[in-house]
Amino acid sequence: MTPRTRSLLLLHGVVVIFGFTGILGKLITVAAEPLVFWRVAIGGGSTACYLTLRKRWQPWGRSDLWKAAAIGSIVAVHWVTFFASIKVSSVGLALTMLATAPLFVGLLEPLVFKRRLVWRELWMAGIVFAGIAVVFQSQQDQVLGMLLGLASALLAAIFSTLNGVLVRRLDPVNLSAVELLSAAVMMLAWLGVRGQVGPELWTMSGSDWMWILLLAVVATSFAFMVSIQVLKDLSPFESAMAINLEPVYAIVLAWWFFGERLGGSFYLGAGLVIGAVFMDTMWRSRPAKKAKPTPGHQ
């Protein structure tokens, strides 16, 4: 098994976990901001404990620390807008808006990696967006949920693209720990400014604590590390395209847990999303054509 194939399999396993994230966000009754604080604090803390026990902390320069901290702050805002979208609308709507991330990645990658714009990537992302429009054409009245979901997608594209740069020279697990802990510090400061750092931050039901621990350890610490690790073998656009399967899993899980009903438009839209993912994967798996030899040369 090649490293790229292994990374693709790991990524799709993480996508299943990400699909369950929306369900947990709906099950947890606390607001988006404290929810994200506990997610990144526990997730970052568990990742830091792992690094400490395995003695795998690595020395970083001040510049890299600041860059990772900035990305961690973007991650925190991404998750706040994501969970806020879920709480004001539905799991399926939030996850489907998040699937527009390739549209933004397709525009950001050429700027960050200084390469030419590949129109095929934009066409694939356009097909995904068309599928999203078909799936949720009957729910366009939920403007706030859609806007929050699109903001979350843009932020996901930004931190995914920037991580694609840092992961080339920094250890993914160290990077995950620094970003998550930075996100926790940023969220704690934000909650402090809003006067929400007090007993109410700790006072939650037993079920909320259970769901938050599952969200923080499995769907954050583990999944976040793997999603960064695979960027060593995959591009941010490939990562974002694979994650477009997340709304499909989430919509099915939301139907199972909460009775969110699906219509015929869902299957048409889901077919467009899945078809675009498979088309992109098949295209990338094609071997590059070798240049024809110039006459007179071997």
N, C-alpha and C positions, 0 to 999 in steps of 0.2 A: 504494500500500500504506500503510495507516494505521500509526502508531507502535505501536498495540496489537497489530496483526497481525504486524508485524515482530518485536516482542518475543516473541510466542508461538512464532514459527518459530525464533528464536534459542534460546529456552528448550528446545524439543523437541530441537534439535541438541545442546544441552548434556546433556540427559537420556541421549542415546545414549552420550556420553563418560562420564557418571556410571555407566552400566551396565557399562562396561568397567573401572571402578575396582575393583569386587569381584574381577574376574579378576586384576588386577595385585596386589591384596592377597594373593591365594592364591599367586601365582607368587613373590612376594618372601618369602624364607625368614626374615628377621629378625623379632623380636617387634614387637608393636603400638606400644609406646612409642617406640623408636628409629626405627621406620618413619614414624610421624607427625612426629617431630622433623625428619627429613630432608625430608619432604614439605613442611612449612610453611616450613622454612628456605630450601630451594631455590626454592619457589614464591614466597615473599615477597621473596627476593633478586632473582629475575628480574623481578618486578613493579616493585620499587624501581629496578632498572636501566633499565627501560622509561621510568619517570617521569623519571628523571634525564636520560636521553638526549633525551627529548622536551621537557624543561624544563617539566614539568606538575605539579611539586609545588606544593601550595597551603598557605598558613599556616592552622593550626588553633588554636583555643583549648584551654586545658588541660583543660577539662571534656570536650570532644569527644574528646580524646586518651585520657582515662581511660575513657570509655564504649566507644570502639572497642577499647581494650586488653582490657577486660572481656569484650566479645563475642568477641574473638580467643581468649581463654582457654576460653570455652564451645565454640568451634569445635574447639579442640585436644582437649578431653575427648570431644566428639562423635565425632571421628575415631578416638580410641583405643578407645572402646567399639564402634565400628563394625568396625574391623579385628580386634579381639579376638573379636567375635561370629563373624566369618568363619573365624578360625583354630580356634575350638573347635567349630564346626558346619559350615555349608556356605555357599557364596555365595548361593544362592537363599533360604535361610532368613534370613540377615542382611539382604539387600536387601528381602525381603518385610516383615520386621518394621519396617524403616525407613519403609516406605510407610504406616505408621500415623500419620505426622507430621500429616496433616490433622486427625485426631481431636484432637490437642493444639492445633494452630493454631486450630481452630474455637472452642476454649475460651479461648485466649490473646488473640486479636485484639480481641474486645469489651472486654477489660480495658485493653489498650494503646492502642487507637484510640478508646476511649470511645464505642462504638456499641452498638446493641442486638444481642442474639444472634440470628443468622439460622438458624432451624431447618433450612432447606434445606441449608445447609452441613454441619450435623451428620448429616443423613440421607445425603448423598452420602458423607461420611466413613464412616458406618456401613456402607454398601454395600461400600466398599473393605475395611473390616475383615472383613466377612463373606466376601469373596472370599479374603482372606488365610487365614482360618480353614479354608476348604474346601481351599485348596491344600496346607496343611501339617498337616492333621488326622492324617496318618500319621507325623508327626515331632514330636509333642508331648512325646516323652521327652527332647528336647534342651532342657531347661529353661534351662540357663545361657546357651546361644546366644540363645534367645528373649529372656531378660531383658536381656542386653547390647544386643540389637537394639532393644528397646523403649526402653531408656535413651538410645540413640543417637537414636531418633526424637524423644523428648521434647526433647533438647538441640537437635536440628535445628529443631524448631518454635520454640524460644525464640530462637535467634540469627536465624532467618529473620524472625520478627516484629519483633525489635528493629532489625534492619537496615532493615526497611520504614519505620522512623521516621527513622533517620539519613540514609538515601539521599535523602530529600526535600530536604536542604539541604547535603549533602556529596558531593563527586565520587566516583563508584563505584570508580574505579581507585585513587585515594588511599586510600579506605576499605579496599579489598582489601589493599593493601600494609601499612597499619598493623595490620590485624587479623591477617594472616599472620605478620608479623614479631613481633607481640606473642605469638602462639601459639608461635612458635619460642623466644622467651625463656622463656616459661612451661614448655615441654617441657624445655628445657635445664636449668632450675632443678630440675625434678622428677627428671630423670635424675641430676643431681648429688647430690640428697638420697639417691637409691637407690644411689649409688656406681657408676653406669654411664657416667660421662664419662671415657673413657680410650681406649686403642688399639682396644678391642672395638667402640667406636662407629663407627670408621672402617674397620675390617677387614671387608670384604664381598666377595663374589664379583663378577666382572665382570657377570654376568647380573643380579644384584641391583642394582648401580649403574645398569645400563641401564633396568631396570623402574622404579626410583625416579625417575630423571630424567624418564622419560615421564609418570609419575604426577604429579610435582611441577610440570612446565612445562605440559603439556597439560591434564591432569585436575584441576589445582589452580589455577595462576596464571590461565590462560586461562578455564577453566570457571567459576572462582569470580568473576572480574570480570564475566563475562556474566550469571551468575545474580543478581548484585547489581544490575547495570545494568537488567535487565528489570523490577525492582521499581518503577522509576519509572512504568511503564505498567501493571503488573499488581499485584494484591494478594498478600500472602504466602500466602493460601489458594489462589489460582489457581496460584501457583508450586508449592506442595506437592502439589496435585492432579495437575499435569502430571508431576511427578517420580514419581508412582505408577506410571508406565510403566516406570520404571527396573528394578524386579524382573523384569518380563517380558523385557526385553533381557538382563538379567544371567543369568536362568535358562537362556535359549537359549544364551548364550555359555558358561555353565558346562557345559552338556551337550556343546557342541562341543569345549571345551578339556579338560575333566576327566571327561567321561562321566557327569555327574550325571543320573540318569534321571528322566523325567517320567511321571506317571500321568494317568489320566482326570480326577482331581480338579484337576489343574493347569489344564486347559483350562476347566473350569467356573469355577474361582476367577479365572483370568485374564480370562475373559469378564465377570465381575462388576466387576473392577477397571477394565478398559478401558471398559465400559459406563458406569460412574459418571463417568469422566473426560469422555467424550463428552456425557453428559447435562448435566454441569455447564457445559461449554463452550457447548453449544447454549442453555442457559438464560440464560447471561450475554450471549450474542450477540443475544438478543431485545431490540428497542427498548422503552424504558420507555413505559408508557401515559401519554398526555397527559391532564392534568386537564380535565374537562368545564367549559365556561364557565358561570359563574353566570348565571341568568336576569337580563336587564336590562343585561348587560355584553358588550362586544365580545370 
